[in-house]
Amino acid sequence: MYEGMSELRLESDDLPAATQALLRSQELGGPIGLPQYRYRSRVAAARIRTAEGDPVGALHLLDEAERVYVSDCFPNVRPIPALKARLHLARGESGEALVWVRESGLSVQDDLSYLREFEHITLARVLLAGCATEGSQPALHEVTQFLERLLTAAKEGAGREASSSSGCFCRSPTRNEGTALPRSHHWNAVTLAEPEGCVRVIVDEGPPMASLLKGLAKQATARDYVRRLHAAITTLEHRPADRPGLIEPLSERELDVLRLLGTDLDGPDIAQELLVSLSTVRTHTQKIYAKLGVNNRRAAVRVAEELNLLPRSGGR
C-alpha cells in the first residue's frame, strides 16, 4: 500500500512525499518477505529516479528489477522491458528501443486490450522516433492512425484517463515541438488529466511540451492547471544536475564493501578482508552500482562521498 501511495504522490509531482512513502514501504516490505516486493520496489524507485533526472540510475534499478522479477496472479501491465525502452528512447538511444520492438513482437496491426496498452503506447513512441529519423510520411500516417485507435480504446475503458493523456502527448517527428495528434486531442487530454491531479504523465514528456502548454493556457478553462504543468516543465529545464538522494538504502554488508572500494584493495583482497567469496563481492558491488546509479568503482566512491556514505580521508 505504501508503494502504491508512492506512485500516486509521484504522479502529482510530490517527489519528497513519494520518496518517503517508498522508504516506508521498504522498511516494511523486506521483513514481510513477499516474493514480488523486490522487483516492485525497484521499479517504483526507478520512476522516482527518472523524475529526478537520473535516467542512468533508473536503468540500473530496472536491470536489477528484471533480475529479481517474480510473476503472480496479477497481469503484468507495465513490463520492465517496455519501461526500459522508454528510458532508452528518452536518452536518444533509439537503437536499444528498436531491439525491444523486435523482441516484443508488437505491431500497429495488433488487436488492442488494456493488458498490452502500456506496451502499445511505448511502441507508438518508438515508431514516431523512427519516423523522425527516416522522414517517412506513410509510416507517420500509420502510427498516427494507431494512436487514434489507442485513444479510442482508452476512452472506452472506464477510468483510463491517464492512458488517454499519455497517448495524446506522444511527440511528433514532423516538428520540434508538439505531437502527432491534433491540438483538440491535447486539450481533451489536459481536461481528463486535471481532475485526477495528473502531472508527471505530461511533464515527463519534457521541454517540447512547454510551447504546447503555453498555447493551451489561452483556453478559457483549466488555466491554473496548465500554468502548473508549464511551471513544472520550466523547473525541470533549469534544474541543476545535482545527484539525487539515495532511494534504496545500502545494506550493512554493501556498506562494508563500499568502504573497501574506497581503498586500494582489489576484488580478491576485499573478499579476503570480509571473509567471503569473490563472487559474493562482485554481487554486492553490482547492487551498490545499481543503488548509486553508477557503473564503475571510481564513480561509486565519488557518489558515496557526496552522500556522506564514506568516512572522510584519514578514516578509511
N, C-alpha and C positions, 0 to 999 in steps of 0.2 A: 504493500500500500504506500509506503514512503517512496518507493521507487516511482510509482505512478504519480504521486504528488510532485516529485521532482520533474517529471515530464511536463506536467501542467504548468508548473512555475516557469519552466524554461520557455514554453510556448508563449507565455505572457511577457517574456523578456525580463523576468526577475531572476537573474543569474545567481545572486547571493542566496536567495531562498531555495533555488533549485539545487545548489551545491549542498546547502545544509540538509535538505531532505534526503539527498543521495548519501551523504555521510551517515545520517541516522539509519538509513537503510542498510548500509554496510556494517554498522555496529550490530544490527540485529540479524542480518541475513547470513553471515558466516556461521555463527553458532547454531542456527536452526538447521543448516545442512541441506537445504532444498537443492536438488541437483541442477535446476535451471538458473539458480541465483547467480552463479559465477559468470555466465555469459551475459545475462540480462544486465547485471551491474556494470559490466564493461561497456556494453552498448550505450547505456544511459550516460556513463562518464564520457564516452566519445562524442555524444551530442553536445555536452557542455563544452568540451574542448573545442569543438567546431565553432560554437557560438563565441568562444573567447578568441577566435582567430588562430587556432593552433591545429591545422589540418594534419600535420605530420604526427603529432601526438595522438590525434583521433584515429588515424590509420593504424598506429601501433596497438591501440586499445582494441580496435576491431579485429586485427590479426589475432590477438590473444583471445578475444571472444569467440572467434571461429575455432580456435584450437580446443576450447573447453565447452563447445556447444553441445547441448543435450535437448533432444526433442521431447515433446509431451503431447497431451491430448488437444492442446490449443493449436490452431493453424498458425504457421509462421508467415505472417502477412508482410513483414519487413525483413526479408532475408539479409543476412550480413553481406553477402557478395554484392547485392544491389546498393546497400549503404556505402560500401567501399567504392563502387562505380561512380556514385555521385561525388564523393570526395575527390577521386581522381579527376573527374570532369572539372570540378571547381578549381583544381590545381593546374588545369590545362593539359592534363595527361590523357588525351583522348584515345591514345593507343591502348592504354590499360582498360579504359571504359569499353572500347570495342571488343577486347578479349572477353569481357563479361557478357556482351551481347551475343557473341558466338557461342559461348558456353551455356548460356541460359536457354537458347533455343526459342526465344521470343520473337514475335513478328507483328507488324502492324495489321496483319490479317487475322490475328487471334480473336476468338470469342472472348468477351470481357466479363470479368467477375471481380467481386471485392477481394477475393483471395490473392489475386495477382495484380491488383490495381497499382500498388506501390511500384512493383517491377515494371509495369507498363508505362507509368509516368516517367520512370527512370529511363526506359527505352526511348521514349519520345525526346527526352533531353539529350541523350547521346546522339540520336539521329539528327537532331537540329544542329548540334555541334558539327556533325559531318557535313551537313548542307552548307555551313559557313565556310568550310574548307574547300569543298568541291564546287560550290556555287550552282548546284543543280536545282532549277526551278521545279521540274516534275517531282523530284524527291521531296522538296519542301511542301508542295501541294499534298502529297501523300501523307506526310507527317502531320500537316495541319488538319486534314480530314480525320486522321487517327485521334488527334487531340479533341476534336469535336465529339467523336464517339465516346471518348473517355469522360468528357464533361457531362454529356447526356447521361451516361451510366451513373456518374457520381450524384447527379441531381435526382435521379430516380431512386437512389438508395437513401433511406431515412438517416438523417444525422450525419451526412458525409460532406458537410460544408468545407471542411479543411482540405479534403481531396480535390474538390472543385476549385478552390483557391490555388492550390499547388499546380494544377494543370493549366490554369489561366495564365500564370506568370512564367511559364516556360519561355525562355528568351528566343528572339528571332535572329536568324543569321543574316537577314537582309538589311538590318540597321544596327548601329552601335548601341542603340537604346530601344527599349520596348520589347514586345513579344510577338509571337507568331499569330496571335489571335486579335480580332478587332477590339477597339477600346471599350465597347459596350460590355464585352466579357470581363475586362479588367474591373470595370465599375461594379458589375454583378458580384465578382469575387470579393471585392472590398466590403460590399454591403452584407455579404454572407459571413465574412470573417469577423466583422466588428462585434456582433452580439456575443460571439464566442470568446472575445478577447484575444484572438489570434494575432501574433506579431511576428514570430520567427518564420512562419510559413511564407511570409512576404519579405521580411528583412533579409533572410538568408539568401535571397536572390542577388543581393549585393548592390553596389553602386549604380548599375544600369537601371535599377528601379527608381532612382532618385528623380529623374526628369519625368518619368511616367506618373509618379505620385504627385509631383508638382502640378501636372496638368489636371489630375483628378481632384486636387484640392480646390479647384474652382467650382466644383459641383455644389449644389445648394445644401446637400445633407452630408453627414459624416465628415465634415471638415476637420473637427478636432481630432478624430481618429486618424485621418490621413496625415495631418500635421505630426501626430505622434509617430507614425511609421516613418515619415520623412526625416524627423529628428533622429530616430534610431539609426537610420542608414547613414546620416551625416556623421553621427558619433562613431559609427563603425569605420568610416573612411578616414577619420582623423585620430583614431585610437592609436596610442603609442604601442610599439611592438614589445610590450612587457611580457615576461614569462608568466603564464597563468599559474594559479595556485595548484597544489597537488590534490587532484580529485580523489585518487585512491591511495590511502596510506601505505607506506612500505612496512613489511613485517619486520620483526626484530632480527631475524636471520638475514633478510635482504639488507637491512641497515648495516649489519656486520660486514657483509660482502661489499657494500658501497664504501664503507670506511676504508677497506683494504684496497679498493680500486683507486683510492686517492693516494696510495703509496707506490713504491717502485716494485712491489711484488707482482710476479706474473701469475697466470692461472694456476699452475701446479703448486706454486708457493702459497697461494691463497687457500687452496684445497688442503694443503698440509697444515696451515695455520689454524683452520677451522675444523680439522679432523673429519673432512667429508671427501667425497669423490670429486674428480674434476668435472664430470658430467653434472653433478649437483651444483657446482659453482656456476657452470655455464647456464643452467636452467634459471638460477637466481639472477644472473646477470641479464638475461633476456627479459625477465619480468621487471627488473629495475629500469631497463631501457624503455619498455612499454609504458610504465607508470610515469616516467620523467619526460616522455615524448622525445627521446633521442635515439641515435643509432650507433654510438661509439663511446668508448671509455672516457675520453677526454671531455666530451660534451656532458656525459653523465656527472662527472666530477664538478664541472662548471655550474651546471644547473643545481646540483645538490648544495653547492656553496651559496648560490643565490637564495635558496630556500632554507638556508641555515640547517641543513641536514648533516653537515660535516663539522667537526671541530676546526677552529682556526689553526693557521700554521703554528707549529710548535706543540699541538695537541694530538697529532697523529701518531 
